[in-house]
Amino acid sequence: MAAVGAGGSTAAAGPGVVSAGVLEPGTASAAHRRLKYISLAVLVVQNASLILSIRYARTLPGDRFFATTAVVMAEVLKGLTCLLLLFAQKRGNVKHLILFLHEAVLVQYVDTLKLAVPSLIYTLQNNLQYVAISNLPAATFQVTYQLKILTTALFSVLMLNRSLSRLQWASLLLLFTGVAIVQAQQAGGGGPRPLDQNPGAGLAAVVASCLSSGFAGVYFEKILKGSSGSVWLRNLQLGLFGTALGLVGLWWAEGTAVASRGFFFGYTPAVWGVVLNQAFGGLLVAVVVKYADNILKGFATSLSIVLSTVASIRLFGFHVDPLFALGAGLVIGAVYLYSLPRGAAKAIAAASASASASGPCVHQQPPGQPPPPQLSSHRGDLITEPFLPKLLTKVKGS
């Protein structure tokens, strides 16, 4: 893939590259546009498929697998994948890899220990997701889980002294209203539900998951400022802590049952699909999100809500009534508005004010003046699928 630098030239040769190292006219923009749409498709599928696959695996007849073992396996596979990628970066030199890991993990143990806090929260969050999705319809969970945007924004303001535009504050209010409507619809019935589902427990789990996601993402970003570690190293360190903490949680919550029935009790191909999606989904998005801007990420979240709803109707007999449609629509609109760059938000506000004050007119950028600044890419509204805050490392280095 060709990487476009600040000046618009490519940093890697590929099809359409002339001898001077500059892409032929039109090739750079076409390739970038293609990558953006591929990124959008991957983000939509990953966002929706994880929730749908967990819901499907948890509602299959027969023995139900232990969610705590799935969380541990996802952490193990994620850590092994990052280890292989670091091994490839060291050109297959085992000695160099061991020396690098010794220096990064053991010698610089303070930096390593800092990751224990977000790793603990991520492990808790992943377990809470299983509880929430087991007790809520997939579409309802997908809509309610967007509260993580609200919690991340609030923690960003409190911990990182970020400022939000008026449009963003309005979109957060719209988001909260939409989620409240969806939950009111869920509490009011929302069609027949299985007897083993507890909507109250599901709501409590998803709210706790959103709070943990927001705090962990902002905390993770804060401790990584000034850090030179790669995204794969940081995810490996998180995986080490996540595996250890996941085993502790397994022993505390389901230790006796796992010991008597086995670690892989109830595992089916669908369960392995969930584990692989959790393990590799976040890492895949960490690579893909480099090519997707904030607007596309907002579109991806909105489309994933629609996809989850349509799939839930077909797979789980989910019933969409006007109240759910209204709440979901408000959430989709809020996600899109929140993802708009600050410059675009100001342009919308200026255009509205101008139209109301003096009628239609055209505003042009003064010659030689730079465009209005956009929001920093280190925002907390990055998509957070179990593993979302880890994307911040990739964005910081991109």
N, C-alpha and C positions, 0 to 999 in steps of 0.2 A: 504494500500500500504506500502510495506516495504521500509524504508528509509535507504540507504546505507551510512554509515559514512566514515570518512577519512581513516579508516583502512580496509574498505571493509566489515565490519560486518554490520548487520542490527540493526536498532534502534527500530524496532517494530516486534513483532512476527507475524507469518502467516504460511501458508502452506509450508511445507518443512523445518521448523525450528526445530532443535534438542534441547535437554535439555540445552545445553551450550549457546543457543541463537545465534548460527551460522548456516547459511543456508547450506543445503546439497550441495556437489560439483555440480556445474553446474546450480543450481536453481537460485542463485543470478544473474548470468550473463544472464540467459534466461529471468528472470522477468524484469531485467533492459532493455534488448533488446526489449521485448514486450511493455514496457511502452514508449520507444523511438518511436516505430512505431505508437503506438496509438497517441502520441503527434504530430507526423508528420501529421497523418490523420486529427486530430482536427484542427491543424493550417491551413492546406490547405483548408478544408471546411469552416472554419470561415473567412479566408481571401477572398475567392472567393464568398461565399454566401452573405455576407453583400453588396458587390458592385452589384451583380446580382439582389438581392432582391430590393435594392433601385431603380435600373434601371427599373426593371419590374413594381414596384409600380408607378413610375413616368411616365410610358408610357402607362398605362392602359387607355382605353377609359372611359369617364365619368368625374365626378367631381374630381379635383385634390386636395389632402389634403395639408394643410399648413405645410411646412417643419419645421417651427419654433416650432409648437406644438409637432411634433415628437421628436425634440431635447429635449424639456422640459420633455416629458413623459419618454424618455430614462434615463434622469438624475434622475427623481423621482424613477423609478423602480430600478435603480442601487443603489441609496441611501438606499432604503428600504431593498434591498437584503443585503447590508453591515451591516445595523442595525440589521437584523435578525441573521446574522453570529456572530456579536459581542454579541448579546443576548445569542446565543448558547455557546459562549466562557465563558460567565459569569454563565453558568449552569442554565439559566432561572431565575436568580435572578434580578428582576426589580430594586431593590434598588441599587445593586452593579453596574448595567448598568448605571443608572442615575448619580451616583456619579462619575463613570469613565468618562462619557461623559462631565459632568460639569468640571472636572479637565482638560481633554484633549482639550476640545473645548473652554471653557470660561476662566478658570484660566490661561491656557497657550495660551492666545489669540494671542500672537505674532506669534507663530508657525502656528496658524490657519490662520491668515491674510496673511502669506507668500504664502499660497496656492491660494489666490485670483487671482494672476497673471496667473499661469498656467491654472486655471479653466476658466478664461476669454478667454484665447487663445484656449483652447479645445472647448469651446462653439462656438467661431467663426469658428474654424476648422470644426466642425460638420455641421454647416450651410453651409459653403463653399462646403463641399462634396456633399450636395444635389444640389447645383447650378452646380457644375462640372459634376456630373453624369447625370443631366437632359439635359446637352448640349453636352455630348461626349458619344460615344459608350462605353459600359462597358469594353471591351478589351483595347481600347485606354486609358481610364482612369486608368485601372490597371497598364498598362505599364508606363504611365507618372507619376503616383503617386509614383513610386519608386525613384523619385527625392528626396523624404524625406531622403533617405540614404545619399545622397550628402549633403543636408542642415544640417542634424544631425551631420555628420562628420565634416563639417566646423565649426559649433557652438561648437563642442567638442574641436576642436583645439584652438579656440579663447577664450572660457570661462573656459575650464577645463585643458588647456595646455597639451592636449593629443598629442601623436605623431602617425602618420600613416606610415605604411611600404610603400616601393616603389610599391609593388603589389597592395596595397589598393588605392594609388593615381592613379595607372594605371587603376584599376577597376572603379574608380569614373569617369575618363575620358571616359572610355568605356561606362559607364552608361549614361553619358550626350550625347554622340554621338548616342546611340541607341534611346534615347527619342527624340532627334532632328530629327532623320530619321522618327520615327513614326509620329511626329507632321507635318513634311513635307508631308508625305503621306496623313494625315488628311486634310491639307490645300489644297492639290492638288486634292481633290475630295473624294477618298476612298469610292466610291459608293454612292447611293442615301441616302439622310438624310431627316428626317422630317423637315417641314417648320418652326416649332417653336423652332428648335435647333440653337444655336449660338456658333459655335466652338471657336471663339475668347473669348467669355465670359467664356466658359468651361475651356479653357487653362489658362486664368487669375485666375480663381477660384482654379484650381488644383495647380498652382504654389504658390499662396498665402497660400493654405492649407499646402503644403510641407514646406514652410518657417515657418509657425506657428508651425507645428508639430516638426520640428527640434529644434527651439528655446525652445518650451515648454518642450520637453523631456529633454534637457540638463539643463535647469533652474530647472526643477523638481528634477533631480538627484542631482544638486548642493545643493539645500536647504535641501534635505533629508539626506545629509551626516552628521552623528553624531546624527540623530534623532532616537528615539527608538519606534516611532509609528508603529503599524502593518499596513499591506497592506489594511485591511478592514477599519481601522480608517481613513487612508489617503484618501481612495476612498469615504468614507462617507463625509469627509470634502469637498472634491472636488465636490461631488454630491450636497451638500448644496449650495455652491457658484454657481455651474453650473445651478441649478434650478432657483435661484434668477436672475442670469445674463441672462439665457434663457428667462425668463418672460419679462425682460427689452427689450431684442432683439425682442421678439414677439410683444410687445406693440409698439415698434418703427417702425418695418418693416410692420407688418400686423395687427396691433391692431384693426383698424376699420373693416376690413374684418372678423376677428375672432369674434368680438363682434356682428356683424350682422348675420353671418352664423353658429357660434358655434365653440367651441374648437375642437370637434371631427368631424368637417365637412370633408366629403370625406374619412373617415376611413373605410377600408375594411379588411378582414382577411390578405391580403397581406401587408397592411400598419402595422397592428399589428405585423406581422412577422418581419418587418424591425425594429420596435421599440424594440421588445424583443431581436433581434439579436444585436442591438447596446447596449442595456442595459446589457445583460448577456455575450455577446461574449468576451468583454475585460476581465471581471472577470474570465471567464472560461479559457481563454488563460493564465491569470496570474497564474493559478494553474498548467496548463498543461506544460507551458514553462519551469518549473523547471526540467522536464525530457528530454528536447530537447536541444542539444548543438547548437553552432553557425552554424555548417555545416548543421544540420537538418533544422534549421530555414531558411537558405538560400535555401535549397531544397524546403521547404514549400512555400516560396514566388515564386520560379520559377514554381512549379507545379500549384500554384493558378493562375498564369498568363495564363498557358496553359489551365487550366480548364475554366477560364473566357472566353478565346477566343473560345474554342469549344462550350461552352454554348451559347455564343453570336451569333455564326453562326446558331445554331438551333433555339434559342428563338427570336432573333431580326433580323435575316437575314444579319448578319455582313459579309462583304466580306474581305477575307484575300488575299492581293496581295503580290508579292515578296518584295516590299519595307517595308511593315508592318512586314513580316516574318523576314527580315534582322534586323530591329530595335528591334523587340521583342527578337530575338535570342541574340543580343548584350547585352540587358538588363538582360536577364536570366543568361548569362555567367558572367556579371559584378557582379550580386548579389551573385552568387556562389563564385567567387574569393574573394569578399570583406568579405564573412563570414568565409573564411579559417582562422584558428588560425595562429598567427605569427610564431610559430615553423614550421608549415607545409609550410608556405610561404617561410621561409628561406631554408627549405629542398629542395623545388622546385627550388629556385634560385641557391642553391649550386650544385644541381644535374645538372642543365643546364650548369653552368659555368664549372663544372668538365668534363662533356661530351664534351664540345667544346674545352677544353684545352688539355686533355690527354686521351680522349676516355673513354670507359666503365670502371667503377671501383666501388667498394663497400666501403661505409663509415660506420663505426661502432661507436657506442657511447663508449667513453673510460670507463673502469670499474670504478664504484663508483661515476661517475659524473652525476649530475641530468640532466634530459632532458631539452631542451631549454624552456624558459618560454612562456606561451601562453598569448593571449590577456586577459585582465581583462573582467569579465562578465558584467561590468558596461558600456559596449559600447553603443554608441548611435544608432547602426544599428539594435537594437531590433525592432521587427515588431510593428508599431504604428497605426491599424484599428481604426478608431476614437478612443482613449483610450490606444494606444500602449505605450506611455511613462510611464504609470502607472505600467507596468510590471517591471520596474526597481526596485521598492520597493521589489517585490517578489524575484527578483534575488539577491538583496543585502542581504536578510535574509536567502537565501537558502544555 
